[in-house]
Amino acid sequence: MNYVNRLVEEEIRGKLIASGAVLIRGPKACGKTETGLRLAASVLRVDQDERVPYMMDVDPRRLLLGETPRLIDEWQEQPRLWNYIRHEIDARKAKSQFILTGSSTPDDDIRLHSGAGRFTTVDMRTMSWQELGYSSGEVSLCSLLTDNVIELSDTVVDLETIVERLIRGGWPGLLSSSTDEALLVNRAYVDLIAESDMRRVSNVKRDPLKVKNIFGSLARHTATMVAKTTIVKDIKDNGNETMSRPTVDDYLNALERLMIIEDQPAWNTHLRSSAALRKSPKRHFTDPSLAVAALGADKSMLLRDVEFTGFLFESLVTHDLRVYAQASDARVFHYSDSSGLEVDAIVQKRSGDWAAFEVKLGMGRVNEAASNLKAMVNRLDEKRVGKPKSLNIIVGTGLSHTRPDGVNVISLASLGI
């Protein structure tokens, strides 16, 4: 399988120049190792090299010797390596020494206290539509954070194709797989998380059935602000074993450490209306294909249940916005207030510049989406938050163009970095 260039590579190179080591973190099978190999001069495969356990007891430092930058793949299999790498960076007094890849996050104490000033971090996700070749990238998110001008773009995608891409997901290893093959692999991925990885991430035995129950509930509520108490009730209502709130908290925390779920935080901004902001996050899997797999859904089911497919599409758009926003030093939030007004995504740069996005699978509710965007803007205190650089509606099955009212309609198949 040929390697496909990833948008995050430039960020990794930049952070390597600035620090002694870069930690690339992301879910298993998102492509961290292959990208790390492209940028490294030597490699240590911690989970495969039989010398590693022995050398960790005898002379761990020797594992770090090699041409730099040296890739330490699946470093978390030997967590003590973190401190040895830290000390090695201090001793060498040089940049671009190590690239670490792993499919779970280090404990906060290790990451924040031991890595400060030595390590930088890069989040890597599954592949976006631009990376997969599904999007032309003609409409740049970077430009949307600067101005409101887009060109007419004829990149229409039919619903059946969107459904197939939702099932396959952005996994590099499935680029040449059929839809049915991808579905089987993604279901096996969910099973592996439930039966093995959840135990590995915290050395605590987890009940695979409980993990799958949580998977199912999160999948049914993907791209919504579902509360943890609702997850507990949902599991019970679906005829599964009752779970307590603390148990759900514990399992969700483990899934976050494995980077299987990635919540979308609420936008904390300034209003001039009487409405109050809601602070609950929206729930998303790291790739919407996992929601499909967790529910045992298939192509025919998603084509019949267009409403649920719409939520999956919103989750897909959020995923791609995150990939593109990262390149602009921006984050992706959602807006919701006490009056019930919601906007699907707010992309905001560290500088404060921002753009708003509604997501619609088809063109039928574009007018409603435009009204939502303008209603939100009317509630903001522009003196404190500033005017949006652009207002946008991302669609799956429509043309990219600017409406007479200035709101952009953007096909996901034309959106890019």
C-alpha positions as a Python dict, from the first residue, in 0.01 Angstrom:
ca = {
    (1, 'M'): (0, 0, 0),
    (2, 'N'): (144, 337, -102),
    (3, 'Y'): (188, 602, 166),
    (4, 'V'): (-47, 901, 143),
    (5, 'N'): (92, 1234, 260),
    (6, 'R'): (-74, 1361, 576),
    (7, 'L'): (-165, 1723, 646),
    (8, 'V'): (-16, 1702, 994),
    (9, 'E'): (338, 1638, 864),
    (10, 'E'): (424, 2009, 842),
    (11, 'E'): (323, 2061, 1205),
    (12, 'I'): (539, 1767, 1316),
    (13, 'R'): (841, 1904, 1128),
    (14, 'G'): (793, 2249, 1278),
    (15, 'K'): (767, 2117, 1633),
    (16, 'L'): (1070, 1892, 1585),
    (17, 'I'): (1276, 2200, 1499),
    (18, 'A'): (1151, 2371, 1814),
    (19, 'S'): (1185, 2088, 2071),
    (20, 'G'): (1385, 1785, 2171),
    (21, 'A'): (1101, 1541, 2112),
    (22, 'V'): (757, 1532, 1952),
    (23, 'L'): (483, 1309, 2086),
    (24, 'I'): (239, 1207, 1809),
    (25, 'R'): (-79, 1088, 1972),
    (26, 'G'): (-385, 943, 1808),
    (27, 'P'): (-607, 635, 1795),
    (28, 'K'): (-466, 300, 1698),
    (29, 'A'): (-436, 251, 1318),
    (30, 'C'): (-469, 621, 1229),
    (31, 'G'): (-125, 619, 1063),
    (32, 'K'): (109, 752, 1335),
    (33, 'T'): (385, 497, 1279),
    (34, 'E'): (395, 531, 900),
    (35, 'T'): (413, 909, 926),
    (36, 'G'): (677, 886, 1198),
    (37, 'L'): (886, 657, 977),
    (38, 'R'): (874, 913, 697),
    (39, 'L'): (1026, 1176, 925),
    (40, 'A'): (1266, 962, 1132),
    (41, 'A'): (1626, 855, 1063),
    (42, 'S'): (1612, 544, 1286),
    (43, 'V'): (1345, 348, 1470),
    (44, 'L'): (1287, 146, 1788),
    (45, 'R'): (969, -63, 1781),
    (46, 'V'): (904, -102, 2151),
    (47, 'D'): (619, -350, 2109),
    (48, 'Q'): (807, -573, 1862),
    (49, 'D'): (1177, -564, 1949),
    (50, 'E'): (1251, -863, 2175),
    (51, 'R'): (1553, -686, 2323),
    (52, 'V'): (1346, -412, 2479),
    (53, 'P'): (1227, -581, 2804),
    (54, 'Y'): (1579, -709, 2874),
    (55, 'M'): (1749, -377, 2795),
    (56, 'M'): (1501, -188, 3013),
    (57, 'D'): (1641, -382, 3309),
    (58, 'V'): (2007, -368, 3203),
    (59, 'D'): (2077, -40, 3019),
    (60, 'P'): (1767, 149, 2893),
    (61, 'R'): (1975, 434, 2752),
    (62, 'R'): (2117, 208, 2480),
    (63, 'L'): (1767, 178, 2332),
    (64, 'L'): (1779, 550, 2255),
    (65, 'L'): (2103, 539, 2056),
    (66, 'G'): (2065, 581, 1680),
    (67, 'E'): (2043, 841, 1409),
    (68, 'T'): (1817, 1131, 1495),
    (69, 'P'): (1536, 1200, 1494),
    (70, 'R'): (1484, 850, 1636),
    (71, 'L'): (1131, 709, 1628),
    (72, 'I'): (1024, 538, 1951),
    (73, 'D'): (714, 353, 1831),
    (74, 'E'): (449, 246, 2086),
    (75, 'W'): (657, 395, 2366),
    (76, 'Q'): (374, 351, 2617),
    (77, 'E'): (445, -25, 2626),
    (78, 'Q'): (743, 75, 2842),
    (79, 'P'): (629, 390, 3024),
    (80, 'R'): (966, 429, 3201),
    (81, 'L'): (1114, 526, 2863),
    (82, 'W'): (954, 870, 2901),
    (83, 'N'): (1191, 973, 3179),
    (84, 'Y'): (1496, 823, 3009),
    (85, 'I'): (1412, 1021, 2694),
    (86, 'R'): (1367, 1335, 2902),
    (87, 'H'): (1709, 1296, 3061),
    (88, 'E'): (1868, 1215, 2725),
    (89, 'I'): (1731, 1536, 2576),
    (90, 'D'): (1876, 1731, 2869),
    (91, 'A'): (2213, 1563, 2824),
    (92, 'R'): (2234, 1618, 2449),
    (93, 'K'): (2112, 1980, 2460),
    (94, 'A'): (1983, 1947, 2101),
    (95, 'K'): (1655, 1969, 1913),
    (96, 'S'): (1492, 1709, 1685),
    (97, 'Q'): (1610, 1408, 1884),
    (98, 'F'): (1303, 1185, 1919),
    (99, 'I'): (959, 1116, 1773),
    (100, 'L'): (730, 922, 2005),
    (101, 'T'): (417, 750, 1879),
    (102, 'G'): (151, 580, 2087),
    (103, 'S'): (-217, 496, 2091),
    (104, 'S'): (-288, 609, 2446),
    (105, 'T'): (-208, 931, 2629),
    (106, 'P'): (48, 945, 2911),
    (107, 'D'): (-70, 1027, 3260),
    (108, 'D'): (-113, 1400, 3315),
    (109, 'D'): (161, 1405, 3581),
    (110, 'I'): (414, 1259, 3337),
    (111, 'R'): (312, 1475, 3043),
    (112, 'L'): (284, 1806, 3225),
    (113, 'H'): (565, 1789, 3478),
    (114, 'S'): (832, 1570, 3323),
    (115, 'G'): (786, 1684, 2964),
    (116, 'A'): (767, 2060, 3006),
    (117, 'G'): (1020, 2237, 2787),
    (118, 'R'): (1135, 1915, 2623),
    (119, 'F'): (836, 1763, 2450),
    (120, 'T'): (582, 1908, 2212),
    (121, 'T'): (262, 1727, 2120),
    (122, 'V'): (84, 1673, 1788),
    (123, 'D'): (-264, 1526, 1764),
    (124, 'M'): (-315, 1293, 1468),
    (125, 'R'): (-657, 1181, 1357),
    (126, 'T'): (-783, 946, 1090),
    (127, 'M'): (-768, 1078, 735),
    (128, 'S'): (-980, 1373, 624),
    (129, 'W'): (-1166, 1383, 292),
    (130, 'Q'): (-889, 1599, 145),
    (131, 'E'): (-623, 1344, 245),
    (132, 'L'): (-835, 1058, 113),
    (133, 'G'): (-872, 1233, -222),
    (134, 'Y'): (-1248, 1278, -177),
    (135, 'S'): (-1220, 1658, -153),
    (136, 'S'): (-1061, 1898, -400),
    (137, 'G'): (-972, 2138, -118),
    (138, 'E'): (-1082, 2432, -337),
    (139, 'V'): (-1249, 2600, -38),
    (140, 'S'): (-982, 2664, 225),
    (141, 'L'): (-1073, 2670, 594),
    (142, 'C'): (-771, 2894, 646),
    (143, 'S'): (-926, 3144, 404),
    (144, 'L'): (-1267, 3118, 572),
    (145, 'L'): (-1097, 3234, 892),
    (146, 'T'): (-977, 3542, 703),
    (147, 'D'): (-1264, 3645, 476),
    (148, 'N'): (-1599, 3535, 338),
    (149, 'V'): (-1516, 3485, -30),
    (150, 'I'): (-1546, 3146, -201),
    (151, 'E'): (-1567, 3044, -565),
    (152, 'L'): (-1852, 2844, -717),
    (153, 'S'): (-1748, 2478, -711),
    (154, 'D'): (-1931, 2191, -878),
    (155, 'T'): (-1836, 1894, -657),
    (156, 'V'): (-2165, 1716, -595),
    (157, 'V'): (-2158, 1382, -411),
    (158, 'D'): (-2458, 1149, -398),
    (159, 'L'): (-2600, 1009, -74),
    (160, 'E'): (-2499, 650, -146),
    (161, 'T'): (-2134, 753, -184),
    (162, 'I'): (-2144, 952, 141),
    (163, 'V'): (-2285, 648, 323),
    (164, 'E'): (-2012, 423, 186),
    (165, 'R'): (-1747, 669, 301),
    (166, 'L'): (-1904, 694, 647),
    (167, 'I'): (-1886, 315, 680),
    (168, 'R'): (-1524, 294, 559),
    (169, 'G'): (-1398, 587, 765),
    (170, 'G'): (-1060, 755, 740),
    (171, 'W'): (-841, 457, 832),
    (172, 'P'): (-527, 439, 612),
    (173, 'G'): (-531, 60, 621),
    (174, 'L'): (-873, 47, 454),
    (175, 'L'): (-797, 264, 151),
    (176, 'S'): (-823, -30, -88),
    (177, 'S'): (-1096, -219, 100),
    (178, 'S'): (-1452, -260, -16),
    (179, 'T'): (-1733, -119, 195),
    (180, 'D'): (-1824, -464, 327),
    (181, 'E'): (-1461, -546, 409),
    (182, 'A'): (-1417, -215, 590),
    (183, 'L'): (-1731, -275, 795),
    (184, 'L'): (-1598, -613, 913),
    (185, 'V'): (-1260, -465, 1006),
    (186, 'N'): (-1418, -174, 1196),
    (187, 'R'): (-1644, -410, 1390),
    (188, 'A'): (-1334, -611, 1485),
    (189, 'Y'): (-1167, -285, 1593),
    (190, 'V'): (-1456, -214, 1832),
    (191, 'D'): (-1436, -570, 1968),
    (192, 'L'): (-1061, -537, 2028),
    (193, 'I'): (-1108, -212, 2219),
    (194, 'A'): (-1372, -375, 2438),
    (195, 'E'): (-1191, -702, 2500),
    (196, 'S'): (-827, -595, 2525),
    (197, 'D'): (-728, -231, 2492),
    (198, 'M'): (-953, -99, 2769),
    (199, 'R'): (-771, -322, 3016),
    (200, 'R'): (-428, -229, 2881),
    (201, 'V'): (-472, 146, 2912),
    (202, 'S'): (-512, 144, 3291),
    (203, 'N'): (-417, -211, 3400),
    (204, 'V'): (-771, -254, 3534),
    (205, 'K'): (-998, -535, 3421),
    (206, 'R'): (-1293, -401, 3222),
    (207, 'D'): (-1613, -583, 3138),
    (208, 'P'): (-1624, -610, 2755),
    (209, 'L'): (-2004, -618, 2760),
    (210, 'K'): (-2018, -290, 2952),
    (211, 'V'): (-1773, -133, 2710),
    (212, 'K'): (-1989, -239, 2415),
    (213, 'N'): (-2302, -106, 2591),
    (214, 'I'): (-2134, 234, 2625),
    (215, 'F'): (-2019, 215, 2265),
    (216, 'G'): (-2377, 151, 2156),
    (217, 'S'): (-2519, 439, 2358),
    (218, 'L'): (-2256, 684, 2234),
    (219, 'A'): (-2322, 569, 1878),
    (220, 'R'): (-2697, 626, 1909),
    (221, 'H'): (-2631, 978, 2041),
    (222, 'T'): (-2338, 1074, 1821),
    (223, 'A'): (-2298, 1448, 1754),
    (224, 'T'): (-2539, 1538, 2038),
    (225, 'M'): (-2499, 1682, 2387),
    (226, 'V'): (-2602, 1358, 2556),
    (227, 'A'): (-2545, 1367, 2933),
    (228, 'K'): (-2380, 1084, 3121),
    (229, 'T'): (-2703, 1026, 3314),
    (230, 'T'): (-2877, 978, 2978),
    (231, 'I'): (-2615, 721, 2878),
    (232, 'V'): (-2690, 529, 3198),
    (233, 'K'): (-3065, 539, 3126),
    (234, 'D'): (-3013, 454, 2759),
    (235, 'I'): (-2818, 141, 2846),
    (236, 'K'): (-3092, 29, 3085),
    (237, 'D'): (-3375, 111, 2841),
    (238, 'N'): (-3210, -97, 2571),
    (239, 'G'): (-3230, -407, 2789),
    (240, 'N'): (-2865, -409, 2897),
    (241, 'E'): (-2708, -442, 3238),
    (242, 'T'): (-2756, -138, 3461),
    (243, 'M'): (-2447, 80, 3502),
    (244, 'S'): (-2385, 347, 3763),
    (245, 'R'): (-2278, 702, 3679),
    (246, 'P'): (-1929, 652, 3833),
    (247, 'T'): (-1880, 337, 3622),
    (248, 'V'): (-1978, 524, 3307),
    (249, 'D'): (-1734, 804, 3404),
    (250, 'D'): (-1456, 552, 3451),
    (251, 'Y'): (-1517, 380, 3117),
    (252, 'L'): (-1549, 709, 2927),
    (253, 'N'): (-1221, 831, 3075),
    (254, 'A'): (-1049, 514, 2953),
    (255, 'L'): (-1196, 561, 2604),
    (256, 'E'): (-1068, 919, 2602),
    (257, 'R'): (-718, 802, 2694),
    (258, 'L'): (-733, 555, 2406),
    (259, 'M'): (-847, 846, 2187),
    (260, 'I'): (-1154, 650, 2075),
    (261, 'I'): (-1389, 935, 2169),
    (262, 'E'): (-1325, 1307, 2132),
    (263, 'D'): (-1579, 1546, 2278),
    (264, 'Q'): (-1651, 1879, 2109),
    (265, 'P'): (-1648, 2150, 2378),
    (266, 'A'): (-1904, 2427, 2404),
    (267, 'W'): (-1801, 2775, 2292),
    (268, 'N'): (-1751, 3005, 2588),
    (269, 'T'): (-1817, 3352, 2454),
    (270, 'H'): (-1996, 3676, 2534),
    (271, 'L'): (-2367, 3735, 2470),
    (272, 'R'): (-2566, 4054, 2479),
    (273, 'S'): (-2900, 3870, 2496),
    (274, 'S'): (-3077, 3730, 2800),
    (275, 'A'): (-3003, 3373, 2687),
    (276, 'A'): (-2740, 3177, 2882),
    (277, 'L'): (-2479, 2957, 2720),
    (278, 'R'): (-2500, 2583, 2769),
    (279, 'K'): (-2171, 2414, 2856),
    (280, 'S'): (-2227, 2046, 2773),
    (281, 'P'): (-1993, 1899, 2509),
    (282, 'K'): (-2108, 1715, 2200),
    (283, 'R'): (-2013, 1348, 2186),
    (284, 'H'): (-1814, 1211, 1893),
    (285, 'F'): (-1614, 901, 1813),
    (286, 'T'): (-1266, 972, 1679),
    (287, 'D'): (-1401, 846, 1346),
    (288, 'P'): (-1776, 815, 1268),
    (289, 'S'): (-1716, 470, 1118),
    (290, 'L'): (-1683, 342, 1475),
    (291, 'A'): (-2039, 456, 1551),
    (292, 'V'): (-2159, 259, 1248),
    (293, 'A'): (-1963, -48, 1360),
    (294, 'A'): (-2076, -23, 1723),
    (295, 'L'): (-2442, -34, 1619),
    (296, 'G'): (-2394, -315, 1368),
    (297, 'A'): (-2537, -85, 1101),
    (298, 'D'): (-2478, -134, 729),
    (299, 'K'): (-2530, 56, 405),
    (300, 'S'): (-2898, -31, 361),
    (301, 'M'): (-2981, 75, 718),
    (302, 'L'): (-2808, 412, 680),
    (303, 'L'): (-2984, 477, 351),
    (304, 'R'): (-3320, 407, 519),
    (305, 'D'): (-3250, 612, 832),
    (306, 'V'): (-3142, 942, 677),
    (307, 'E'): (-3192, 1132, 1005),
    (308, 'F'): (-2932, 920, 1186),
    (309, 'T'): (-2704, 939, 882),
    (310, 'G'): (-2730, 1317, 915),
    (311, 'F'): (-2584, 1297, 1266),
    (312, 'L'): (-2305, 1074, 1139),
    (313, 'F'): (-2236, 1326, 864),
    (314, 'E'): (-2217, 1607, 1121),
    (315, 'S'): (-1965, 1400, 1316),
    (316, 'L'): (-1765, 1346, 996),
    (317, 'V'): (-1763, 1720, 923),
    (318, 'T'): (-1653, 1794, 1280),
    (319, 'H'): (-1369, 1546, 1235),
    (320, 'D'): (-1253, 1710, 912),
    (321, 'L'): (-1288, 2061, 1054),
    (322, 'R'): (-1059, 1953, 1339),
    (323, 'V'): (-797, 1826, 1095),
    (324, 'Y'): (-804, 2146, 888),
    (325, 'A'): (-835, 2379, 1190),
    (326, 'Q'): (-526, 2230, 1353),
    (327, 'A'): (-318, 2360, 1063),
    (328, 'S'): (-444, 2714, 1139),
    (329, 'D'): (-380, 2689, 1514),
    (330, 'A'): (-755, 2682, 1569),
    (331, 'R'): (-1000, 2473, 1772),
    (332, 'V'): (-1352, 2348, 1699),
    (333, 'F'): (-1637, 2423, 1941),
    (334, 'H'): (-2017, 2415, 1923),
    (335, 'Y'): (-2269, 2683, 2022),
    (336, 'S'): (-2581, 2621, 2227),
    (337, 'D'): (-2783, 2856, 2446),
    (338, 'S'): (-3072, 2828, 2688),
    (339, 'S'): (-3328, 2939, 2427),
    (340, 'G'): (-3259, 2625, 2223),
    (341, 'L'): (-3054, 2795, 1952),
    (342, 'E'): (-2767, 2576, 1836),
    (343, 'V'): (-2490, 2611, 1579),
    (344, 'D'): (-2301, 2296, 1491),
    (345, 'A'): (-1942, 2423, 1485),
    (346, 'I'): (-1742, 2732, 1572),
    (347, 'V'): (-1382, 2732, 1453),
    (348, 'Q'): (-1173, 2984, 1647),
    (349, 'K'): (-806, 3068, 1614),
    (350, 'R'): (-585, 3142, 1911),
    (351, 'S'): (-589, 3506, 1794),
    (352, 'G'): (-968, 3515, 1847),
    (353, 'D'): (-1069, 3518, 1479),
    (354, 'W'): (-1361, 3283, 1423),
    (355, 'A'): (-1605, 3139, 1171),
    (356, 'A'): (-1935, 2957, 1222),
    (357, 'F'): (-2062, 2642, 1052),
    (358, 'E'): (-2392, 2462, 1026),
    (359, 'V'): (-2395, 2108, 884),
    (360, 'K'): (-2668, 1963, 664),
    (361, 'L'): (-2657, 1634, 479),
    (362, 'G'): (-2863, 1774, 189),
    (363, 'M'): (-2984, 2110, 62),
    (364, 'G'): (-3340, 2088, 199),
    (365, 'R'): (-3273, 2275, 526),
    (366, 'V'): (-3014, 2527, 410),
    (367, 'N'): (-3246, 2825, 465),
    (368, 'E'): (-3308, 2717, 824),
    (369, 'A'): (-2935, 2678, 878),
    (370, 'A'): (-2864, 3027, 744),
    (371, 'S'): (-3128, 3171, 980),
    (372, 'N'): (-2963, 2993, 1275),
    (373, 'L'): (-2625, 3140, 1191),
    (374, 'K'): (-2758, 3493, 1164),
    (375, 'A'): (-2966, 3457, 1482),
    (376, 'M'): (-2655, 3350, 1674),
    (377, 'V'): (-2455, 3647, 1545),
    (378, 'N'): (-2733, 3883, 1659),
    (379, 'R'): (-2699, 3749, 2016),
    (380, 'L'): (-2324, 3799, 2041),
    (381, 'D'): (-2151, 4098, 2194),
    (382, 'E'): (-1945, 4197, 1890),
    (383, 'K'): (-1737, 4444, 2089),
    (384, 'R'): (-1598, 4153, 2291),
    (385, 'V'): (-1604, 3858, 2049),
    (386, 'G'): (-1567, 4040, 1716),
    (387, 'K'): (-1755, 3978, 1393),
    (388, 'P'): (-1731, 3634, 1232),
    (389, 'K'): (-1490, 3611, 944),
    (390, 'S'): (-1745, 3395, 762),
    (391, 'L'): (-2079, 3220, 808),
    (392, 'N'): (-2099, 2879, 641),
    (393, 'I'): (-2320, 2578, 579),
    (394, 'I'): (-2140, 2253, 499),
    (395, 'V'): (-2347, 2010, 292),
    (396, 'G'): (-2296, 1662, 159),
    (397, 'T'): (-2497, 1666, -161),
    (398, 'G'): (-2490, 2026, -286),
    (399, 'L'): (-2284, 2284, -474),
    (400, 'S'): (-2037, 2525, -313),
    (401, 'H'): (-2148, 2886, -356),
    (402, 'T'): (-2217, 3210, -170),
    (403, 'R'): (-2582, 3297, -114),
    (404, 'P'): (-2718, 3649, -173),
    (405, 'D'): (-2724, 3702, 206),
    (406, 'G'): (-2349, 3634, 225),
    (407, 'V'): (-2372, 3289, 384),
    (408, 'N'): (-2149, 3031, 215),
    (409, 'V'): (-2281, 2689, 119),
    (410, 'I'): (-1985, 2451, 100),
    (411, 'S'): (-1979, 2093, -21),
    (412, 'L'): (-1760, 1879, 204),
    (413, 'A'): (-1608, 1752, -122),
    (414, 'S'): (-1459, 2098, -182),
    (415, 'L'): (-1348, 2183, 174),
    (416, 'G'): (-982, 2159, 269),
    (417, 'I'): (-698, 2302, 465),
}
